[in-house]
Amino acid sequence: MHSHIPARLSSAFHFRYRTTQLIERARRDMTDLMDGATIQAVLVEVNGIGVLLKGPAGSGKSLAALRLMDRGHRLVADDLVAVNIGPDGALIGRSTEEDVRIEIRGLGVFRAKSLFERKTARSACINLVIEIDEYDPKTDAARITPQVSEMLLLGSMLPCVRVPLPQGADCALIVELLAGIFARSGTVTAE
């Protein structure tokens, strides 16, 4: 294998080489953790609560953000959210772009400030995750309590609620209601 290395040293060299590779890989992974993460989602600030909207493509995340902006709330990021750990340990989200843009399906991608001049924010603390999902009458019709779980992000646990939406439902209204409940009680369960 290594013809210039004596046989008795070859396994030691191989071990040292593999250890060096592992250390380098661990260093890269730690740097990634320190640098943060980029996730596919929308981040909005609703009355001071940072809400991360997740869901499949076409689920209405951007439309909900647009409606929330129209109602006076602020868009932080659309489609990709850069997440870092702040000095106090809180998760901070921001857009991956200098000037946040928002997609309006069928119309194109617009600079958010050109649509709503004062309805963007450079960053926001992430407090709550809302998972937008398609309503399934077989499993969701009888549900009267929300499906609440936690999402692990950069070592922090965030409250996460699944919101099954029927076609045509006002997702922005649901986001406002959940952010309000969370602001008052620190949870997303019914009072």
N, C-alpha and C positions, 0 to 999 in steps of 0.2 A: 504494500500500500504506500508507505512512505519509504522509498528505497534508500534515501540518504540518512534515515534514522535507524540506529541499531535496534534489533528485534526486541531486546529487553526494555528499551525506552519507548517503543512504538505504542504500547497500550497506555503508558503514562501520558504520552503526547496526545493520543486520541481522547483520553479522559479529560485532560486539560483543555483541549480544543472544544469538546462538547460542553464543558463547564463554562467556558468563555461564551459560547453561543447562548447558553441558558441565561447567564448573567446579562448579556446584551438584550435578550428578549424581555427579561424581567424589567430592565431599565426602560425599554421602549414602552412596555405596558404601564409602568408607573408614570412615565411622562404623559401618556395618553390620559390617565386618570387625573393627573394634576392639571392638564390642559382642559379637560372637560370632555363633553360628548356632544354629538350632533344627532338630533332625533327628528323623525318626520312627524310633525304636529303643527298646530297653530297655538300661539300664545297670546292671550288677551288679558288686559287688566280691567277687572269689573269691580268698581267701587273699592279699589285698593287691594283686591284679591287677585293674585296671578293664577289664571286658569289655563291649564294645558289641555287643548282639545285634541284627542286622538281618535282615529277611526280609519276605515278603508278609504281609498280614493273614491270620490264621488259621494261621500256620506254627508256632505254639507258643512264641513268645518269652515271653509272660507266664506261661504254664504252667511253662516252664523256670525263670523267675525265682522263681516260687512254690516250686518243688521245691528250688531252691538256697537259698532262705531257710529252708526246713524242714531243710536239711542244715547250717545254721549260717552261711551267707554272707549278704551284705547287699545289699538293693535300694537303688539310688540313684534311678532314674527308670523309669517304665513308660509306654510309648507315645511321649512326647515328651521329648527330652533337650536341655537348653540347654547349649551348649558354648562355653567361653571359653578364651582363652590365659592361662595363669597367669604370675606374675612371672618364673618360671624358664623360660618358653617351652613348658612342658608343657600339653597339652590337659586341661582340667578340665570334667567333666560334672556336671550337677545336674538336679533335677526342675524343671519349669516351675511346679510347685505348691508352696505352702508346706509342706503335709503330703502326702507322696507317697501316691498311691492306685494300686491294681492291679486290673486287670479279670480276673475269672474268668468265662470265656465260659459263658453260660447261667445264671449266678448273679448277676452284677452287678459293680459297682465298689465296692471296699472300701478303707478307710484301711489301708495296709500295717501300721502299728503296731498296729492292732486285731487283726490276724491273728498277727503275730510281733512282740512288743513291742520287742525290741532288735535287730531284723534289718534296720534301714534306716540309711542314711548320707546326710548332707546333700550330699556331693559326693565325687567320686573322680577320680583321674587316669585318663585313657583310655589303656590300653596295647595293647589287642588288639581287633580286630573279627572277629566270627564271623557269617558270612552263612548263615543257615539256609535251606535249599532243599529242595524235594521230591525224593526219590530217584527217579531215572529208570533202570530196569534196562538200557535200551539203552546209556546212556552211562556209568553209574556202577558197573555190576556188575564190570567188569574193573579198576577204579581201585584201586591199592594205595598211592598216595601222595596226600597232600592237594593240593587246588588252592589254592596260596598266591599272593596278589597284594598290592598295597598300595592303600590308600584315602587320597586326599588330602582333608584336612579342615583348613580355616583355615590353609593353608600348610604343614601337617605331614603327613608320610607315616606311616601306621599299617599294621602288618602285618594282613592280612586273610586269613582262611581260609574257603573254602566248605565247608559241612557238609551233604551230601545225606542226609536222614533218611528211612528207610522208615517207613511208618505204624506207630505204637506204640513207636518207638524212644525211649530215655531221653535226651532232649536235655541235661538237666542234668548227667548223667554225662559226656557228651562235652565239655561246657563246662568241667567240673572238670578233666578230663584235659588238655585243651588249655591251660588256665590254668596247670596244674602244669608241663607241658612248657615253656611260655613262661617261667615263673618261673625254671626251672633253666637253660635254655639261651638265652633271648632270641629263640627262633624257635619255629615250630609244626610243624617237619618231624620225621619219625621219627628217633630217636637211633641 
